[in-house]
């Protein structure tokens, strides 16, 4: 997740900072870094799509949007043990 954040800060800094704001909000509410990471990953494609629509074709091939859609899937996969602990109330 940190590597993703670093890449997003370079490519789309406003989008990355928006995802960080979601991360911080969820972290404050739940006190779980894993939940905050997953929430930020899930909102990232929406913010990228919003940025993409505002760029008026700057990213013509859509590769950034495709990558952003893969992020939540990858983050959920890597956090699958955390998800089990959250569901069991042990996180």
PDB file of N, CA, C and O in Angstrom, chain B, residues numbered from 101:
ATOM      1  N   UNK B 101       0.833  -1.190   0.000  1.00  0.00           N
ATOM      2  CA  UNK B 101       0.000   0.000   0.000  1.00  0.00           C
ATOM      3  C   UNK B 101       0.878   1.254   0.000  1.00  0.00           C
ATOM      4  O   UNK B 101       0.563   2.239  -0.668  1.00  0.00           O
ATOM      5  N   UNK B 102       1.976   1.212   0.749  1.00  0.00           N
ATOM      6  CA  UNK B 102       2.869   2.377   0.763  1.00  0.00           C
ATOM      7  C   UNK B 102       3.517   2.610  -0.599  1.00  0.00           C
ATOM      8  O   UNK B 102       3.685   3.756  -1.018  1.00  0.00           O
ATOM      9  N   UNK B 103       3.877   1.544  -1.285  1.00  0.00           N
ATOM     10  CA  UNK B 103       4.459   1.681  -2.616  1.00  0.00           C
ATOM     11  C   UNK B 103       3.442   2.291  -3.566  1.00  0.00           C
ATOM     12  O   UNK B 103       3.777   3.161  -4.370  1.00  0.00           O
ATOM     13  N   UNK B 104       2.213   1.838  -3.474  1.00  0.00           N
ATOM     14  CA  UNK B 104       1.135   2.399  -4.291  1.00  0.00           C
ATOM     15  C   UNK B 104       0.958   3.884  -4.004  1.00  0.00           C
ATOM     16  O   UNK B 104       0.805   4.684  -4.927  1.00  0.00           O
ATOM     17  N   UNK B 105       0.977   4.248  -2.742  1.00  0.00           N
ATOM     18  CA  UNK B 105       0.837   5.653  -2.377  1.00  0.00           C
ATOM     19  C   UNK B 105       1.960   6.488  -2.983  1.00  0.00           C
ATOM     20  O   UNK B 105       1.712   7.572  -3.512  1.00  0.00           O
ATOM     21  N   UNK B 106       3.189   5.991  -2.908  1.00  0.00           N
ATOM     22  CA  UNK B 106       4.309   6.719  -3.487  1.00  0.00           C
ATOM     23  C   UNK B 106       4.149   6.930  -4.978  1.00  0.00           C
ATOM     24  O   UNK B 106       4.426   8.015  -5.490  1.00  0.00           O
ATOM     25  N   UNK B 107       3.702   5.897  -5.675  1.00  0.00           N
ATOM     26  CA  UNK B 107       3.482   6.010  -7.115  1.00  0.00           C
ATOM     27  C   UNK B 107       2.356   7.008  -7.415  1.00  0.00           C
ATOM     28  O   UNK B 107       2.466   7.826  -8.329  1.00  0.00           O
ATOM     29  N   UNK B 108       1.290   6.929  -6.643  1.00  0.00           N
ATOM     30  CA  UNK B 108       0.157   7.828  -6.887  1.00  0.00           C
ATOM     31  C   UNK B 108       0.512   9.277  -6.564  1.00  0.00           C
ATOM     32  O   UNK B 108       0.016  10.194  -7.220  1.00  0.00           O
ATOM     33  N   UNK B 109       1.359   9.493  -5.567  1.00  0.00           N
ATOM     34  CA  UNK B 109       1.780  10.864  -5.262  1.00  0.00           C
ATOM     35  C   UNK B 109       2.528  11.494  -6.428  1.00  0.00           C
ATOM     36  O   UNK B 109       2.469  12.709  -6.620  1.00  0.00           O
ATOM     37  N   UNK B 110       3.231  10.676  -7.207  1.00  0.00           N
ATOM     38  CA  UNK B 110       3.954  11.185  -8.371  1.00  0.00           C
ATOM     39  C   UNK B 110       3.001  11.370  -9.553  1.00  0.00           C
ATOM     40  O   UNK B 110       3.052  12.392 -10.236  1.00  0.00           O
ATOM     41  N   UNK B 111       2.136  10.386  -9.794  1.00  0.00           N
ATOM     42  CA  UNK B 111       1.292  10.399 -10.992  1.00  0.00           C
ATOM     43  C   UNK B 111       0.073  11.320 -10.828  1.00  0.00           C
ATOM     44  O   UNK B 111      -0.194  12.160 -11.687  1.00  0.00           O
ATOM     45  N   UNK B 112      -0.651  11.159  -9.733  1.00  0.00           N
ATOM     46  CA  UNK B 112      -1.850  11.965  -9.473  1.00  0.00           C
ATOM     47  C   UNK B 112      -1.847  12.418  -8.005  1.00  0.00           C
ATOM     48  O   UNK B 112      -2.513  11.806  -7.170  1.00  0.00           O
ATOM     49  N   UNK B 113      -1.114  13.470  -7.692  1.00  0.00           N
ATOM     50  CA  UNK B 113      -0.959  13.848  -6.286  1.00  0.00           C
ATOM     51  C   UNK B 113      -2.263  14.222  -5.579  1.00  0.00           C
ATOM     52  O   UNK B 113      -2.442  13.869  -4.413  1.00  0.00           O
ATOM     53  N   UNK B 114      -3.162  14.915  -6.240  1.00  0.00           N
ATOM     54  CA  UNK B 114      -4.419  15.307  -5.583  1.00  0.00           C
ATOM     55  C   UNK B 114      -5.264  14.077  -5.293  1.00  0.00           C
ATOM     56  O   UNK B 114      -5.867  13.974  -4.225  1.00  0.00           O
ATOM     57  N   UNK B 115      -5.312  13.156  -6.225  1.00  0.00           N
ATOM     58  CA  UNK B 115      -6.039  11.905  -6.024  1.00  0.00           C
ATOM     59  C   UNK B 115      -5.429  11.122  -4.870  1.00  0.00           C
ATOM     60  O   UNK B 115      -6.154  10.574  -4.040  1.00  0.00           O
ATOM     61  N   UNK B 116      -4.109  11.065  -4.810  1.00  0.00           N
ATOM     62  CA  UNK B 116      -3.429  10.347  -3.729  1.00  0.00           C
ATOM     63  C   UNK B 116      -3.742  10.981  -2.379  1.00  0.00           C
ATOM     64  O   UNK B 116      -4.005  10.274  -1.406  1.00  0.00           O
ATOM     65  N   UNK B 117      -3.715  12.284  -2.317  1.00  0.00           N
ATOM     66  CA  UNK B 117      -4.002  12.964  -1.049  1.00  0.00           C
ATOM     67  C   UNK B 117      -5.456  12.775  -0.626  1.00  0.00           C
ATOM     68  O   UNK B 117      -5.754  12.716   0.567  1.00  0.00           O
ATOM     69  N   UNK B 118      -6.349  12.680  -1.586  1.00  0.00           N
ATOM     70  CA  UNK B 118      -7.742  12.397  -1.273  1.00  0.00           C
ATOM     71  C   UNK B 118      -7.882  11.005  -0.689  1.00  0.00           C
ATOM     72  O   UNK B 118      -8.626  10.808   0.271  1.00  0.00           O
ATOM     73  N   UNK B 119      -7.183  10.043  -1.250  1.00  0.00           N
ATOM     74  CA  UNK B 119      -7.196   8.682  -0.709  1.00  0.00           C
ATOM     75  C   UNK B 119      -6.575   8.647   0.686  1.00  0.00           C
ATOM     76  O   UNK B 119      -7.024   7.890   1.547  1.00  0.00           O
ATOM     77  N   UNK B 120      -5.549   9.461   0.910  1.00  0.00           N
ATOM     78  CA  UNK B 120      -4.947   9.555   2.242  1.00  0.00           C
ATOM     79  C   UNK B 120      -5.960  10.110   3.241  1.00  0.00           C
ATOM     80  O   UNK B 120      -6.019   9.659   4.385  1.00  0.00           O
ATOM     81  N   UNK B 121      -6.748  11.077   2.814  1.00  0.00           N
ATOM     82  CA  UNK B 121      -7.779  11.631   3.697  1.00  0.00           C
ATOM     83  C   UNK B 121      -8.798  10.557   4.082  1.00  0.00           C
ATOM     84  O   UNK B 121      -9.236  10.496   5.231  1.00  0.00           O
ATOM     85  N   UNK B 122      -9.173   9.714   3.119  1.00  0.00           N
ATOM     86  CA  UNK B 122     -10.080   8.603   3.415  1.00  0.00           C
ATOM     87  C   UNK B 122      -9.407   7.643   4.391  1.00  0.00           C
ATOM     88  O   UNK B 122     -10.029   7.190   5.352  1.00  0.00           O
ATOM     89  N   UNK B 123      -8.144   7.337   4.145  1.00  0.00           N
ATOM     90  CA  UNK B 123      -7.381   6.458   5.034  1.00  0.00           C
ATOM     91  C   UNK B 123      -7.410   6.991   6.466  1.00  0.00           C
ATOM     92  O   UNK B 123      -7.710   6.250   7.402  1.00  0.00           O
ATOM     93  N   UNK B 124      -7.102   8.267   6.632  1.00  0.00           N
ATOM     94  CA  UNK B 124      -7.046   8.865   7.967  1.00  0.00           C
ATOM     95  C   UNK B 124      -8.423   8.845   8.618  1.00  0.00           C
ATOM     96  O   UNK B 124      -8.545   8.541   9.805  1.00  0.00           O
ATOM     97  N   UNK B 125      -9.463   9.166   7.848  1.00  0.00           N
ATOM     98  CA  UNK B 125     -10.821   9.149   8.394  1.00  0.00           C
ATOM     99  C   UNK B 125     -11.229   7.774   8.896  1.00  0.00           C
ATOM    100  O   UNK B 125     -11.774   7.643   9.992  1.00  0.00           O
ATOM    101  N   UNK B 126     -10.965   6.756   8.096  1.00  0.00           N
ATOM    102  CA  UNK B 126     -11.316   5.387   8.501  1.00  0.00           C
ATOM    103  C   UNK B 126     -10.441   4.942   9.668  1.00  0.00           C
ATOM    104  O   UNK B 126     -10.918   4.251  10.567  1.00  0.00           O
ATOM    105  N   UNK B 127      -9.184   5.325   9.663  1.00  0.00           N
ATOM    106  CA  UNK B 127      -8.292   4.977  10.766  1.00  0.00           C
ATOM    107  C   UNK B 127      -8.779   5.581  12.079  1.00  0.00           C
ATOM    108  O   UNK B 127      -8.758   4.918  13.115  1.00  0.00           O
ATOM    109  N   UNK B 128      -9.210   6.824  12.037  1.00  0.00           N
ATOM    110  CA  UNK B 128      -9.736   7.475  13.240  1.00  0.00           C
ATOM    111  C   UNK B 128     -10.999   6.771  13.725  1.00  0.00           C
ATOM    112  O   UNK B 128     -11.188   6.579  14.926  1.00  0.00           O
ATOM    113  N   UNK B 129     -11.859   6.389  12.789  1.00  0.00           N
ATOM    114  CA  UNK B 129     -13.121   5.744  13.164  1.00  0.00           C
ATOM    115  C   UNK B 129     -12.949   4.323  13.665  1.00  0.00           C
ATOM    116  O   UNK B 129     -13.614   3.912  14.616  1.00  0.00           O
ATOM    117  N   UNK B 130     -12.060   3.568  13.030  1.00  0.00           N
ATOM    118  CA  UNK B 130     -11.947   2.140  13.350  1.00  0.00           C
ATOM    119  C   UNK B 130     -10.704   1.766  14.150  1.00  0.00           C
ATOM    120  O   UNK B 130     -10.668   0.723  14.803  1.00  0.00           O
ATOM    121  N   UNK B 131      -9.688   2.621  14.097  1.00  0.00           N
ATOM    122  CA  UNK B 131      -8.391   2.341  14.722  1.00  0.00           C
ATOM    123  C   UNK B 131      -7.735   1.077  14.152  1.00  0.00           C
ATOM    124  O   UNK B 131      -6.973   0.395  14.837  1.00  0.00           O
ATOM    125  N   UNK B 132      -8.045   0.781  12.892  1.00  0.00           N
ATOM    126  CA  UNK B 132      -7.465  -0.379  12.207  1.00  0.00           C
ATOM    127  C   UNK B 132      -6.806   0.083  10.909  1.00  0.00           C
ATOM    128  O   UNK B 132      -7.473   0.565   9.993  1.00  0.00           O
ATOM    129  N   UNK B 133      -5.496  -0.073  10.851  1.00  0.00           N
ATOM    130  CA  UNK B 133      -4.751   0.328   9.661  1.00  0.00           C
ATOM    131  C   UNK B 133      -5.192  -0.494   8.451  1.00  0.00           C
ATOM    132  O   UNK B 133      -5.298   0.034   7.344  1.00  0.00           O
ATOM    133  N   UNK B 134      -5.446  -1.778   8.659  1.00  0.00           N
ATOM    134  CA  UNK B 134      -5.845  -2.624   7.532  1.00  0.00           C
ATOM    135  C   UNK B 134      -7.184  -2.167   6.948  1.00  0.00           C
ATOM    136  O   UNK B 134      -7.346  -2.125   5.729  1.00  0.00           O
ATOM    137  N   UNK B 135      -8.129  -1.830   7.801  1.00  0.00           N
ATOM    138  CA  UNK B 135      -9.427  -1.341   7.309  1.00  0.00           C
ATOM    139  C   UNK B 135      -9.261  -0.013   6.582  1.00  0.00           C
ATOM    140  O   UNK B 135      -9.894   0.222   5.553  1.00  0.00           O
ATOM    141  N   UNK B 136      -8.413   0.849   7.116  1.00  0.00           N
ATOM    142  CA  UNK B 136      -8.172   2.138   6.479  1.00  0.00           C
ATOM    143  C   UNK B 136      -7.495   1.953   5.121  1.00  0.00           C
ATOM    144  O   UNK B 136      -7.823   2.656   4.165  1.00  0.00           O
ATOM    145  N   UNK B 137      -6.559   1.019   5.030  1.00  0.00           N
ATOM    146  CA  UNK B 137      -5.884   0.745   3.759  1.00  0.00           C
ATOM    147  C   UNK B 137      -6.869   0.224   2.725  1.00  0.00           C
ATOM    148  O   UNK B 137      -6.848   0.643   1.567  1.00  0.00           O
ATOM    149  N   UNK B 138      -7.727  -0.690   3.148  1.00  0.00           N
ATOM    150  CA  UNK B 138      -8.706  -1.249   2.211  1.00  0.00           C
ATOM    151  C   UNK B 138      -9.703  -0.190   1.756  1.00  0.00           C
ATOM    152  O   UNK B 138     -10.074  -0.158   0.583  1.00  0.00           O
ATOM    153  N   UNK B 139     -10.138   0.671   2.661  1.00  0.00           N
ATOM    154  CA  UNK B 139     -11.084   1.733   2.289  1.00  0.00           C
ATOM    155  C   UNK B 139     -10.447   2.685   1.284  1.00  0.00           C
ATOM    156  O   UNK B 139     -11.074   3.055   0.291  1.00  0.00           O
ATOM    157  N   UNK B 140      -9.216   3.078   1.537  1.00  0.00           N
ATOM    158  CA  UNK B 140      -8.520   3.983   0.605  1.00  0.00           C
ATOM    159  C   UNK B 140      -8.350   3.328  -0.757  1.00  0.00           C
ATOM    160  O   UNK B 140      -8.478   3.986  -1.789  1.00  0.00           O
ATOM    161  N   UNK B 141      -8.061   2.026  -0.756  1.00  0.00           N
ATOM    162  CA  UNK B 141      -7.905   1.306  -2.027  1.00  0.00           C
ATOM    163  C   UNK B 141      -9.224   1.250  -2.787  1.00  0.00           C
ATOM    164  O   UNK B 141      -9.230   1.340  -4.015  1.00  0.00           O
ATOM    165  N   UNK B 142     -10.332   1.105  -2.086  1.00  0.00           N
ATOM    166  CA  UNK B 142     -11.626   1.009  -2.759  1.00  0.00           C
ATOM    167  C   UNK B 142     -12.083   2.333  -3.331  1.00  0.00           C
ATOM    168  O   UNK B 142     -12.769   2.351  -4.354  1.00  0.00           O
ATOM    169  N   UNK B 143     -11.724   3.447  -2.702  1.00  0.00           N
ATOM    170  CA  UNK B 143     -12.160   4.738  -3.254  1.00  0.00           C
ATOM    171  C   UNK B 143     -11.212   5.241  -4.341  1.00  0.00           C
ATOM    172  O   UNK B 143     -11.582   6.103  -5.139  1.00  0.00           O
ATOM    173  N   UNK B 144     -10.004   4.710  -4.373  1.00  0.00           N
ATOM    174  CA  UNK B 144      -9.020   5.176  -5.346  1.00  0.00           C
ATOM    175  C   UNK B 144      -9.520   5.138  -6.795  1.00  0.00           C
ATOM    176  O   UNK B 144      -9.365   6.134  -7.501  1.00  0.00           O
ATOM    177  N   UNK B 145     -10.119   4.025  -7.273  1.00  0.00           N
ATOM    178  CA  UNK B 145     -10.589   4.037  -8.672  1.00  0.00           C
ATOM    179  C   UNK B 145     -11.621   5.123  -8.961  1.00  0.00           C
ATOM    180  O   UNK B 145     -11.656   5.668 -10.064  1.00  0.00           O
ATOM    181  N   UNK B 146     -12.457   5.439  -7.981  1.00  0.00           N
ATOM    182  CA  UNK B 146     -13.452   6.490  -8.186  1.00  0.00           C
ATOM    183  C   UNK B 146     -12.784   7.854  -8.342  1.00  0.00           C
ATOM    184  O   UNK B 146     -13.171   8.650  -9.197  1.00  0.00           O
ATOM    185  N   UNK B 147     -11.780   8.114  -7.507  1.00  0.00           N
ATOM    186  CA  UNK B 147     -11.066   9.381  -7.613  1.00  0.00           C
ATOM    187  C   UNK B 147     -10.242   9.448  -8.892  1.00  0.00           C
ATOM    188  O   UNK B 147     -10.141  10.511  -9.506  1.00  0.00           O
ATOM    189  N   UNK B 148      -9.658   8.337  -9.296  1.00  0.00           N
ATOM    190  CA  UNK B 148      -8.901   8.308 -10.556  1.00  0.00           C
ATOM    191  C   UNK B 148      -9.857   8.540 -11.730  1.00  0.00           C
ATOM    192  O   UNK B 148      -9.530   9.279 -12.658  1.00  0.00           O
ATOM    193  N   UNK B 149     -11.031   7.914 -11.692  1.00  0.00           N
ATOM    194  CA  UNK B 149     -12.012   8.115 -12.765  1.00  0.00           C
ATOM    195  C   UNK B 149     -12.451   9.573 -12.832  1.00  0.00           C
ATOM    196  O   UNK B 149     -12.620  10.128 -13.917  1.00  0.00           O
ATOM    197  N   UNK B 150     -12.634  10.188 -11.671  1.00  0.00           N
ATOM    198  CA  UNK B 150     -13.003  11.599 -11.639  1.00  0.00           C
ATOM    199  C   UNK B 150     -11.889  12.450 -12.231  1.00  0.00           C
ATOM    200  O   UNK B 150     -12.150  13.341 -13.040  1.00  0.00           O
ATOM    201  N   UNK B 151     -10.661  12.184 -11.838  1.00  0.00           N
ATOM    202  CA  UNK B 151      -9.509  12.907 -12.378  1.00  0.00           C
ATOM    203  C   UNK B 151      -9.388  12.638 -13.882  1.00  0.00           C
ATOM    204  O   UNK B 151      -9.096  13.549 -14.656  1.00  0.00           O
ATOM    205  N   UNK B 152      -9.614  11.389 -14.289  1.00  0.00           N
ATOM    206  CA  UNK B 152      -9.531  11.002 -15.696  1.00  0.00           C
ATOM    207  C   UNK B 152     -10.552  11.773 -16.525  1.00  0.00           C
ATOM    208  O   UNK B 152     -10.243  12.245 -17.619  1.00  0.00           O
ATOM    209  N   UNK B 153     -11.773  11.900 -16.000  1.00  0.00           N
ATOM    210  CA  UNK B 153     -12.817  12.607 -16.749  1.00  0.00           C
ATOM    211  C   UNK B 153     -12.515  14.100 -16.842  1.00  0.00           C
ATOM    212  O   UNK B 153     -12.894  14.754 -17.814  1.00  0.00           O
ATOM    213  N   UNK B 154     -11.843  14.630 -15.847  1.00  0.00           N
ATOM    214  CA  UNK B 154     -11.498  16.052 -15.861  1.00  0.00           C
ATOM    215  C   UNK B 154     -10.276  16.362 -16.722  1.00  0.00           C
ATOM    216  O   UNK B 154     -10.066  17.505 -17.128  1.00  0.00           O
ATOM    217  N   UNK B 155      -9.470  15.328 -16.998  1.00  0.00           N
ATOM    218  CA  UNK B 155      -8.233  15.559 -17.751  1.00  0.00           C
ATOM    219  C   UNK B 155      -8.482  15.743 -19.243  1.00  0.00           C
ATOM    220  O   UNK B 155      -7.571  16.113 -19.984  1.00  0.00           O
ATOM    221  N   UNK B 156      -9.708  15.489 -19.684  1.00  0.00           N
ATOM    222  CA  UNK B 156     -10.102  15.649 -21.085  1.00  0.00           C
ATOM    223  C   UNK B 156      -9.189  14.876 -22.020  1.00  0.00           C
ATOM    224  O   UNK B 156      -8.675  15.412 -23.002  1.00  0.00           O
ATOM    225  N   UNK B 157      -8.997  13.598 -21.690  1.00  0.00           N
ATOM    226  CA  UNK B 157      -8.237  12.737 -22.574  1.00  0.00           C
ATOM    227  C   UNK B 157      -6.739  12.782 -22.397  1.00  0.00           C
ATOM    228  O   UNK B 157      -6.007  12.263 -23.240  1.00  0.00           O
ATOM    229  N   UNK B 158      -6.257  13.393 -21.315  1.00  0.00           N
ATOM    230  CA  UNK B 158      -4.812  13.450 -21.093  1.00  0.00           C
ATOM    231  C   UNK B 158      -4.231  12.043 -21.022  1.00  0.00           C
ATOM    232  O   UNK B 158      -3.115  11.800 -21.480  1.00  0.00           O
ATOM    233  N   UNK B 159      -4.992  11.124 -20.448  1.00  0.00           N
ATOM    234  CA  UNK B 159      -4.565   9.730 -20.369  1.00  0.00           C
ATOM    235  C   UNK B 159      -5.368   8.944 -21.397  1.00  0.00           C
ATOM    236  O   UNK B 159      -6.255   8.167 -21.041  1.00  0.00           O
ATOM    237  N   UNK B 160      -5.055   9.149 -22.668  1.00  0.00           N
ATOM    238  CA  UNK B 160      -5.876   8.645 -23.752  1.00  0.00           C
ATOM    239  C   UNK B 160      -6.056   7.140 -23.762  1.00  0.00           C
ATOM    240  O   UNK B 160      -7.124   6.656 -24.134  1.00  0.00           O
ATOM    241  N   UNK B 161      -5.046   6.391 -23.367  1.00  0.00           N
ATOM    242  CA  UNK B 161      -5.170   4.944 -23.442  1.00  0.00           C
ATOM    243  C   UNK B 161      -5.883   4.343 -22.234  1.00  0.00           C
ATOM    244  O   UNK B 161      -6.231   3.163 -22.257  1.00  0.00           O
ATOM    245  N   UNK B 162      -6.103   5.112 -21.202  1.00  0.00           N
ATOM    246  CA  UNK B 162      -6.850   4.636 -20.043  1.00  0.00           C
ATOM    247  C   UNK B 162      -6.081   3.678 -19.151  1.00  0.00           C
ATOM    248  O   UNK B 162      -6.678   3.038 -18.285  1.00  0.00           O
ATOM    249  N   UNK B 163      -4.769   3.563 -19.340  1.00  0.00           N
ATOM    250  CA  UNK B 163      -3.985   2.609 -18.546  1.00  0.00           C
ATOM    251  C   UNK B 163      -4.058   2.914 -17.064  1.00  0.00           C
ATOM    252  O   UNK B 163      -4.075   2.001 -16.239  1.00  0.00           O
ATOM    253  N   UNK B 164      -4.100   4.186 -16.722  1.00  0.00           N
ATOM    254  CA  UNK B 164      -4.126   4.559 -15.310  1.00  0.00           C
ATOM    255  C   UNK B 164      -5.430   4.116 -14.660  1.00  0.00           C
ATOM    256  O   UNK B 164      -5.434   3.638 -13.526  1.00  0.00           O
ATOM    257  N   UNK B 165      -6.514   4.274 -15.367  1.00  0.00           N
ATOM    258  CA  UNK B 165      -7.810   3.855 -14.845  1.00  0.00           C
ATOM    259  C   UNK B 165      -7.874   2.341 -14.705  1.00  0.00           C
ATOM    260  O   UNK B 165      -8.413   1.834 -13.721  1.00  0.00           O
ATOM    261  N   UNK B 166      -7.343   1.630 -15.656  1.00  0.00           N
ATOM    262  CA  UNK B 166      -7.314   0.162 -15.583  1.00  0.00           C
ATOM    263  C   UNK B 166      -6.496  -0.296 -14.380  1.00  0.00           C
ATOM    264  O   UNK B 166      -6.910  -1.193 -13.646  1.00  0.00           O
ATOM    265  N   UNK B 167      -5.344   0.317 -14.183  1.00  0.00           N
ATOM    266  CA  UNK B 167      -4.505  -0.031 -13.022  1.00  0.00           C
ATOM    267  C   UNK B 167      -5.230   0.299 -11.716  1.00  0.00           C
ATOM    268  O   UNK B 167      -5.169  -0.469 -10.756  1.00  0.00           O
ATOM    269  N   UNK B 168      -5.910   1.435 -11.686  1.00  0.00           N
ATOM    270  CA  UNK B 168      -6.633   1.835 -10.477  1.00  0.00           C
ATOM    271  C   UNK B 168      -7.755   0.853 -10.156  1.00  0.00           C
ATOM    272  O   UNK B 168      -8.066   0.631  -8.986  1.00  0.00           O
ATOM    273  N   UNK B 169      -8.361   0.269 -11.176  1.00  0.00           N
ATOM    274  CA  UNK B 169      -9.417  -0.720 -10.941  1.00  0.00           C
ATOM    275  C   UNK B 169      -8.857  -2.018 -10.365  1.00  0.00           C
ATOM    276  O   UNK B 169      -9.564  -2.757  -9.679  1.00  0.00           O
ATOM    277  N   UNK B 170      -7.594  -2.288 -10.645  1.00  0.00           N
ATOM    278  CA  UNK B 170      -6.964  -3.504 -10.116  1.00  0.00           C
ATOM    279  C   UNK B 170      -6.521  -3.335  -8.663  1.00  0.00           C
ATOM    280  O   UNK B 170      -6.353  -4.324  -7.949  1.00  0.00           O
ATOM    281  N   UNK B 171      -6.335  -2.108  -8.227  1.00  0.00           N
ATOM    282  CA  UNK B 171      -5.816  -1.852  -6.883  1.00  0.00           C
ATOM    283  C   UNK B 171      -6.669  -2.467  -5.778  1.00  0.00           C
ATOM    284  O   UNK B 171      -6.125  -3.172  -4.928  1.00  0.00           O
ATOM    285  N   UNK B 172      -7.989  -2.231  -5.749  1.00  0.00           N
ATOM    286  CA  UNK B 172      -8.771  -2.818  -4.657  1.00  0.00           C
ATOM    287  C   UNK B 172      -8.701  -4.342  -4.623  1.00  0.00           C
ATOM    288  O   UNK B 172      -8.682  -4.945  -3.550  1.00  0.00           O
ATOM    289  N   UNK B 173      -8.663  -4.950  -5.781  1.00  0.00           N
ATOM    290  CA  UNK B 173      -8.583  -6.412  -5.847  1.00  0.00           C
ATOM    291  C   UNK B 173      -7.273  -6.889  -5.228  1.00  0.00           C
ATOM    292  O   UNK B 173      -7.260  -7.822  -4.425  1.00  0.00           O
ATOM    293  N   UNK B 174      -6.180  -6.248  -5.604  1.00  0.00           N
ATOM    294  CA  UNK B 174      -4.876  -6.633  -5.066  1.00  0.00           C
ATOM    295  C   UNK B 174      -4.770  -6.366  -3.565  1.00  0.00           C
ATOM    296  O   UNK B 174      -4.224  -7.184  -2.825  1.00  0.00           O
ATOM    297  N   UNK B 175      -5.285  -5.236  -3.122  1.00  0.00           N
ATOM    298  CA  UNK B 175      -5.229  -4.910  -1.697  1.00  0.00           C
ATOM    299  C   UNK B 175      -6.092  -5.871  -0.889  1.00  0.00           C
ATOM    300  O   UNK B 175      -5.687  -6.311   0.187  1.00  0.00           O
ATOM    301  N   UNK B 176      -7.270  -6.199  -1.393  1.00  0.00           N
ATOM    302  CA  UNK B 176      -8.114  -7.171  -0.686  1.00  0.00           C
ATOM    303  C   UNK B 176      -7.439  -8.536  -0.627  1.00  0.00           C
ATOM    304  O   UNK B 176      -7.524  -9.235   0.382  1.00  0.00           O
ATOM    305  N   UNK B 177      -6.776  -8.906  -1.700  1.00  0.00           N
ATOM    306  CA  UNK B 177      -6.080 -10.192  -1.719  1.00  0.00           C
ATOM    307  C   UNK B 177      -4.970 -10.217  -0.672  1.00  0.00           C
ATOM    308  O   UNK B 177      -4.819 -11.197   0.056  1.00  0.00           O
ATOM    309  N   UNK B 178      -4.199  -9.142  -0.601  1.00  0.00           N
ATOM    310  CA  UNK B 178      -3.090  -9.118   0.352  1.00  0.00           C
ATOM    311  C   UNK B 178      -3.557  -8.962   1.795  1.00  0.00           C
ATOM    312  O   UNK B 178      -2.824  -9.300   2.725  1.00  0.00           O
ATOM    313  N   UNK B 179      -4.770  -8.454   1.986  1.00  0.00           N
ATOM    314  CA  UNK B 179      -5.299  -8.261   3.336  1.00  0.00           C
ATOM    315  C   UNK B 179      -6.314  -9.340   3.728  1.00  0.00           C
ATOM    316  O   UNK B 179      -7.082  -9.145   4.670  1.00  0.00           O
ATOM    317  N   UNK B 180      -6.328 -10.454   3.033  1.00  0.00           N
ATOM    318  CA  UNK B 180      -7.354 -11.469   3.298  1.00  0.00           C
ATOM    319  C   UNK B 180      -7.296 -12.007   4.727  1.00  0.00           C
ATOM    320  O   UNK B 180      -8.339 -12.311   5.307  1.00  0.00           O
ATOM    321  N   UNK B 181      -6.108 -12.131   5.303  1.00  0.00           N
ATOM    322  CA  UNK B 181      -6.018 -12.584   6.698  1.00  0.00           C
ATOM    323  C   UNK B 181      -6.554 -11.521   7.645  1.00  0.00           C
ATOM    324  O   UNK B 181      -7.201 -11.843   8.642  1.00  0.00           O
ATOM    325  N   UNK B 182      -6.288 -10.263   7.337  1.00  0.00           N
ATOM    326  CA  UNK B 182      -6.831  -9.174   8.150  1.00  0.00           C
ATOM    327  C   UNK B 182      -8.353  -9.152   8.088  1.00  0.00           C
ATOM    328  O   UNK B 182      -9.019  -8.900   9.092  1.00  0.00           O
ATOM    329  N   UNK B 183      -8.895  -9.417   6.911  1.00  0.00           N
ATOM    330  CA  UNK B 183     -10.347  -9.440   6.755  1.00  0.00           C
ATOM    331  C   UNK B 183     -10.947 -10.531   7.628  1.00  0.00           C
ATOM    332  O   UNK B 183     -11.977 -10.319   8.268  1.00  0.00           O
ATOM    333  N   UNK B 184     -10.313 -11.688   7.658  1.00  0.00           N
ATOM    334  CA  UNK B 184     -10.807 -12.779   8.509  1.00  0.00           C
ATOM    335  C   UNK B 184     -10.764 -12.379   9.983  1.00  0.00           C
ATOM    336  O   UNK B 184     -11.699 -12.663  10.732  1.00  0.00           O
ATOM    337  N   UNK B 185      -9.695 -11.730  10.394  1.00  0.00           N
ATOM    338  CA  UNK B 185      -9.597 -11.293  11.797  1.00  0.00           C
ATOM    339  C   UNK B 185     -10.625 -10.214  12.118  1.00  0.00           C
ATOM    340  O   UNK B 185     -11.192 -10.205  13.211  1.00  0.00           O
ATOM    341  N   UNK B 186     -10.871  -9.305  11.175  1.00  0.00           N
ATOM    342  CA  UNK B 186     -11.884  -8.272  11.388  1.00  0.00           C
ATOM    343  C   UNK B 186     -13.259  -8.917  11.548  1.00  0.00           C
ATOM    344  O   UNK B 186     -14.017  -8.559  12.449  1.00  0.00           O
ATOM    345  N   UNK B 187     -13.573  -9.858  10.678  1.00  0.00           N
ATOM    346  CA  UNK B 187     -14.872 -10.534  10.747  1.00  0.00           C
ATOM    347  C   UNK B 187     -15.030 -11.324  12.048  1.00  0.00           C
ATOM    348  O   UNK B 187     -16.137 -11.455  12.571  1.00  0.00           O
ATOM    349  N   UNK B 188     -13.908 -11.853  12.570  1.00  0.00           N
ATOM    350  CA  UNK B 188     -13.947 -12.621  13.821  1.00  0.00           C
ATOM    351  C   UNK B 188     -13.860 -11.715  15.051  1.00  0.00           C
ATOM    352  O   UNK B 188     -13.955 -12.191  16.182  1.00  0.00           O
ATOM    353  N   UNK B 189     -13.680 -10.407  14.827  1.00  0.00           N
ATOM    354  CA  UNK B 189     -13.572  -9.479  15.954  1.00  0.00           C
ATOM    355  C   UNK B 189     -12.237  -9.544  16.665  1.00  0.00           C
ATOM    356  O   UNK B 189     -12.145  -9.170  17.834  1.00  0.00           O
ATOM    357  N   UNK B 190     -11.200 -10.012  15.985  1.00  0.00           N
ATOM    358  CA  UNK B 190      -9.893 -10.185  16.602  1.00  0.00           C
ATOM    359  C   UNK B 190      -8.863  -9.179  16.101  1.00  0.00           C
ATOM    360  O   UNK B 190      -7.697  -9.258  16.490  1.00  0.00           O
ATOM    361  N   UNK B 191      -9.246  -8.274  15.281  1.00  0.00           N
ATOM    362  CA  UNK B 191      -8.290  -7.299  14.723  1.00  0.00           C
ATOM    363  C   UNK B 191      -8.181  -6.108  15.643  1.00  0.00           C
ATOM    364  O   UNK B 191      -7.431  -5.175  15.358  1.00  0.00           O
TER     365      UNK B 191
END
